[in-house]
Amino acid sequence: MPTHIASNEDEIVDAVMTAREWRSPLEIVAGGSKRNYGRAVTTMGSVLDVSALSGIIAYEPEELILTAAPGTPLAEIEAALAQKNQRLGFEPGDWGPLLGEPAGLATIGGAICADTNGSARVKFGAARDHLLGFRAVNGFGEAFKAGGKVVKNVTGFDLPKLVCGSFGTLCVLSEVTLRVFPKPPLSTTLIVRGVEPEEGFTLLRKLWSSPLDATGLAFSRGNALIRFEGDKDPLAEKCAAARTLIGARDVIETPEGEVAFRALGRGEVFVDEPFDVWRAIIPPAAAAQLASEIDSPLWLADWAGALFWIATLPGSDAVRDAAARAGGYATLVRADEETRERIAVFEPEDAARAALTKRVKDAFDPMGIFNPGRMWDGV
């Protein structure tokens, strides 16, 4: 496929206008770490490569605001924030290795568009809570901006929330402004060992509803993992209070838990496994129910049971029904192209919601140029 390489917003506009003239779809890529995530799209067109739109444009540590080009590698942003003891609150993971690509390709634009929220979401919220504003080009070839550079913004429709998880189907980002957070100097993880899912999830929800501000609440292979962060004395107080809530159970404490939570956010345990991989989002209270119903060789849960990573035998979509019975939905993250052609990658929409999705798509991209069919057929 022919490739348009854009290094600034004007060149994105030129590429979109050319695509409109040719009536040719555009596959939008930057790092390319998630090209195998989404529906298997066979529509021939052109590639719009925005990887050259890279770099931190402005960083105001005292205001907790960072503005960057969308092609900026996540690793570069995290390194710059670390120098000022700050972080991205939604803790996005690099899914490249999970999806068959090298590590280090993930970009901030891709993390926002794919909504790759990590473990710290339990405290800080999702990507949509942190994207304050952006610049982009729509399907008319018009450059526009939305949101701003303050947390409270009333400049019209909350478009930043709309683009999070849109998979590049609405517009091409050219700049993003994010809220960032202080990163405490110390982190420790309590591991409650040898608990059944029902007991473990009850315990995680109990800690989530407490005032202890855990930044990670996960369950894996009979262990409940609870991450706390802070200065030395407050951190010790949190751990002591958590042990009181945990009660007489087998608990160990380790500063190495940070590694486990970062690996969890990347889906690292599934990288070398020969399974399809799903993510299910459900009400936390239904976590034990879902755990009992899924037929999986390997699964783990995050966000106190609101998020499940689930491995399945290739070609199976039984997870979707189980997630629906639990009051949630499931997304197929990794599978071969044939499976992604046969099985809906994203939760199928009912008629009313599908019509609304189509209206939103038409408002931004009426010719269907951007990543057509990446999420649902015709979108």
C-alpha positions in Angstrom: 0.0 0.0 0.0 1.2 3.5 -0.7 2.4 5.4 2.4 1.9 9.1 3.3 4.5 10.2 5.8 3.4 13.2 7.9 5.8 15.1 10.2 3.4 18.0 11.1 -0.3 18.9 11.1 -0.2 20.5 7.7 1.1 17.3 6.1 -1.7 15.3 7.8 -4.2 17.8 6.2 -2.6 17.2 2.8 -2.8 13.5 3.2 -6.4 13.6 4.2 -7.3 15.9 1.3 -5.6 13.5 -1.1 -7.4 10.5 0.4 -10.7 12.4 -0.1 -9.9 13.2 -3.7 -9.0 9.5 -4.3 -11.8 8.3 -2.1 -9.1 6.0 -0.6 -9.1 4.8 3.0 -6.2 5.6 5.3 -4.7 3.2 7.9 -3.3 5.5 10.6 -0.1 4.2 12.2 2.7 5.6 14.4 4.7 3.0 16.4 2.7 0.2 14.8 2.6 -1.9 18.1 -1.2 -2.4 17.8 -1.7 -3.1 14.1 -2.8 -6.6 14.9 -5.4 -5.4 17.5 -8.9 -4.8 16.1 -10.9 -6.3 13.2 -9.0 -7.8 10.3 -9.5 -5.0 7.8 -9.0 -6.0 4.1 -10.0 -2.7 2.5 -7.1 -1.6 0.3 -6.0 2.0 0.7 -3.0 4.0 1.9 -1.1 4.2 5.1 -0.8 7.5 6.9 2.4 7.2 9.0 2.5 9.8 11.8 5.5 8.4 13.6 7.5 11.5 12.8 5.1 13.6 14.9 7.1 12.9 17.9 8.5 14.7 20.9 7.4 16.5 24.0 6.1 19.9 23.0 5.7 21.4 26.5 6.1 20.1 30.0 5.1 22.1 33.1 6.0 19.9 36.1 4.7 22.5 38.6 1.3 22.6 36.8 1.2 18.8 36.3 0.6 19.2 32.6 2.4 17.7 29.6 1.8 18.3 25.9 3.3 15.9 23.3 3.0 14.9 19.7 1.1 11.6 19.4 4.0 9.6 17.9 6.1 10.2 21.0 7.2 6.8 22.5 5.6 6.0 25.8 9.1 5.2 27.1 10.3 8.7 26.3 7.4 10.3 28.1 7.7 8.1 31.2 11.5 8.8 31.3 10.9 12.6 31.2 8.2 12.4 33.9 10.4 10.2 36.1 13.1 12.9 36.2 10.6 15.1 38.0 9.2 12.2 40.1 5.9 12.3 38.1 3.9 9.7 36.2 1.0 9.0 33.8 -1.9 8.2 36.1 -3.5 5.6 33.8 -0.2 3.7 33.6 -0.5 2.6 30.0 1.2 -0.7 29.0 3.3 -1.5 26.0 1.3 -4.2 24.3 3.8 -4.7 21.4 5.2 -8.0 22.5 1.7 -9.3 23.3 0.7 -8.6 19.7 3.8 -9.9 18.1 5.8 -6.7 17.8 9.0 -5.6 19.4 8.9 -3.8 22.8 9.4 0.0 22.8 7.1 0.8 19.8 4.1 2.0 21.8 3.3 5.7 21.5 1.2 8.0 23.6 -1.3 8.5 20.8 -1.7 4.8 20.4 -2.2 4.3 24.2 -4.9 7.0 24.2 -6.7 5.7 21.0 -6.6 2.1 22.2 -7.4 3.0 25.8 -4.7 0.8 27.3 -5.2 1.6 31.0 -3.0 -0.2 33.5 -3.3 -1.2 37.1 -3.1 2.3 38.6 -6.5 3.0 37.1 -8.0 2.0 40.4 -6.7 5.1 42.0 -6.2 7.7 39.2 -8.8 6.8 36.6 -8.7 5.9 32.9 -7.0 7.7 30.0 -10.2 9.6 29.3 -9.8 11.2 32.8 -6.3 12.5 31.9 -6.6 13.7 28.4 -7.2 17.4 28.9 -7.1 18.5 25.3 -5.9 17.7 21.8 -5.3 18.9 18.3 -6.4 16.7 15.3 -7.5 16.6 11.7 -11.0 15.4 10.8 -12.2 13.6 7.8 -13.0 16.9 6.0 -9.3 17.7 6.1 -9.9 20.4 8.8 -7.5 20.9 11.7 -9.3 21.5 14.9 -8.6 21.5 18.7 -10.7 20.4 21.6 -10.4 20.7 25.4 -7.6 22.8 26.9 -4.8 22.7 29.4 -6.8 22.8 32.6 -8.5 20.0 34.5 -11.9 21.8 34.6 -12.8 22.8 31.1 -16.2 23.9 29.8 -15.3 24.8 26.2 -18.1 22.7 24.6 -18.5 18.9 24.0 -16.1 16.7 25.9 -14.3 15.5 22.8 -11.2 14.3 24.6 -13.3 11.5 26.2 -14.7 10.6 22.8 -11.3 10.0 21.1 -10.1 7.7 23.9 -10.7 4.2 22.7 -11.7 5.3 19.2 -8.9 3.5 17.4 -8.2 6.3 15.0 -11.7 6.0 13.4 -12.7 9.6 14.1 -9.7 11.8 13.5 -5.9 11.9 13.3 -4.3 13.3 16.4 -1.5 15.8 16.0 -1.1 16.9 19.7 -2.2 15.7 23.1 -2.2 17.4 26.4 -2.3 15.3 29.5 -2.7 15.7 33.2 0.2 14.0 35.1 0.6 13.0 38.8 3.4 13.1 41.4 5.0 9.7 41.9 5.8 8.8 45.5 9.3 7.7 46.2 8.5 4.2 47.5 6.2 1.4 46.5 5.4 -1.9 48.2 3.1 -4.8 47.5 1.3 -7.0 49.9 0.7 -10.5 48.5 -2.1 -12.5 50.2 -1.3 -16.1 49.3 -3.4 -19.2 48.8 -6.9 -17.6 48.5 -9.8 -18.8 46.4 -11.2 -16.3 43.9 -14.3 -15.5 45.9 -12.4 -14.7 49.0 -9.6 -12.9 47.1 -12.0 -10.6 45.2 -14.0 -9.9 48.3 -10.8 -8.8 50.0 -9.7 -6.6 47.0 -13.1 -4.8 47.0 -12.8 -4.3 50.7 -9.4 -2.6 50.2 -10.7 -0.6 47.2 -13.5 0.9 49.3 -11.2 1.8 52.1 -9.3 5.1 52.4 -5.9 3.5 51.9 -5.6 4.5 48.2 -4.1 1.3 46.8 -2.6 1.9 43.3 -3.0 -1.8 42.3 -5.5 -4.5 43.2 -5.0 -7.7 41.3 -5.6 -11.4 41.6 -3.4 -14.1 40.0 -3.1 -17.8 40.5 -4.5 -17.9 44.0 -2.8 -14.7 45.2 -4.3 -11.3 45.8 -1.8 -8.4 45.1 -2.2 -5.0 46.8 0.1 -2.2 45.8 0.7 0.9 47.9 2.9 3.9 47.3 4.0 6.8 49.4 6.8 8.2 51.7 8.3 5.8 54.2 6.2 6.5 57.3 2.8 6.9 55.6 3.5 3.8 53.5 4.2 1.8 56.6 1.0 3.0 58.2 -1.0 2.0 55.0 0.5 -1.5 55.1 -0.3 -1.9 58.8 -3.9 -0.8 58.3 -4.2 -3.1 55.3 -2.9 -6.0 57.3 -5.7 -5.3 59.8 -8.3 -5.4 57.1 -6.7 -8.6 55.6 -6.9 -10.4 58.9 -5.3 -13.8 59.7 -4.1 -14.7 56.3 -0.7 -15.6 54.8 0.7 -12.3 53.7 4.2 -11.3 52.5 5.4 -7.8 51.6 7.8 -7.1 48.8 9.1 -4.0 47.1 9.4 -6.0 43.9 5.6 -6.0 43.3 6.0 -3.0 41.0 7.5 -5.3 38.4 4.5 -7.6 38.6 2.0 -4.8 38.2 3.8 -3.4 35.2 4.0 -6.9 33.6 0.2 -7.3 34.3 -0.5 -4.1 32.4 1.4 -5.4 29.4 -0.3 -8.8 29.4 3.2 -10.2 29.7 2.3 -13.6 31.0 0.5 -14.3 27.7 3.3 -13.3 25.3 4.7 -16.8 24.7 1.5 -18.7 25.2 -0.3 -20.2 22.1 -3.8 -18.8 23.1 -6.1 -16.1 22.0 -6.3 -13.3 24.6 -9.4 -11.4 25.8 -10.0 -8.6 28.2 -13.4 -8.5 30.0 -14.7 -5.5 31.8 -17.3 -6.3 34.4 -18.8 -5.0 37.7 -16.2 -6.0 40.4 -18.9 -7.7 42.5 -19.3 -10.2 39.7 -15.6 -11.2 39.5 -16.0 -14.5 41.4 -18.9 -15.4 39.2 -16.9 -14.8 36.0 -13.9 -16.7 37.4 -16.1 -19.7 38.1 -17.6 -19.7 34.6 -14.7 -19.2 32.3 -13.0 -22.2 30.9 -9.5 -20.8 30.6 -6.0 -22.3 30.8 -4.7 -19.0 32.2 -6.4 -15.9 33.5 -5.7 -13.0 35.9 -7.7 -10.0 37.1 -6.9 -6.4 37.8 -8.8 -3.3 39.1 -10.2 -5.3 42.1 -11.9 -7.7 39.7 -13.3 -5.1 37.2 -10.8 -6.2 34.5 -10.0 -9.8 33.5 -7.2 -10.9 31.1 -8.3 -14.3 29.8 -6.6 -16.8 27.6 -8.8 -19.1 25.5 -8.2 -21.9 23.0 -7.9 -20.4 19.5 -11.2 -19.5 17.9 -13.4 -19.6 21.0 -15.7 -16.7 21.9 -17.3 -18.3 25.0 -15.8 -15.5 27.1 -18.1 -13.0 25.6 -21.2 -14.8 26.8 -19.7 -15.3 30.3 -18.9 -11.6 30.5 -22.4 -10.7 29.5 -23.9 -12.9 32.2 -21.6 -11.1 34.7 -23.0 -7.7 33.5 -20.1 -6.7 31.4 -18.5 -7.1 28.0 -15.4 -8.7 26.4 -12.9 -7.6 23.8 -10.7 -9.9 21.7 -7.2 -8.5 22.1 -5.1 -11.1 20.3 -6.1 -13.7 17.7 -5.1 -14.6 14.2 -6.6 -12.8 11.2 -9.0 -15.6 10.4 -10.5 -15.5 13.9 -10.7 -11.7 13.9 -12.7 -12.0 10.6 -15.1 -14.5 12.0 -15.5 -13.3 15.6 -16.5 -9.7 16.6 -13.4 -8.2 18.2 -15.4 -5.5 20.0 -18.7 -6.0 21.8 -21.5 -6.1 19.1 -23.8 -3.1 19.4 -27.5 -3.2 19.5 -29.4 -1.2 16.8 -29.8 2.0 18.8 -26.2 2.2 19.8 -24.9 1.2 16.4 -26.9 4.0 14.9 -25.5 6.5 17.4 -21.9 5.2 16.6 -22.5 5.7 12.9 -23.8 9.2 13.4 -20.7 10.1 15.5 -18.5 8.6 12.8 -20.3 10.5 10.0 -19.9 13.8 11.9 -16.1 13.4 12.1 -15.4 11.3 9.0 -18.4 11.1 6.6 -16.4 9.5 3.8 -15.2 6.7 6.1 -11.5 7.4 5.4 -10.0 6.7 8.8 -9.3 3.1 9.7 -12.6 1.9 8.2 -14.0 -1.3 9.8 -11.3 -1.3 12.5 -13.9 -1.6 15.3 -17.2 -2.5 13.6 -18.2 -3.1 10.0 -19.0 0.2 8.4 -17.4 2.3 11.1 
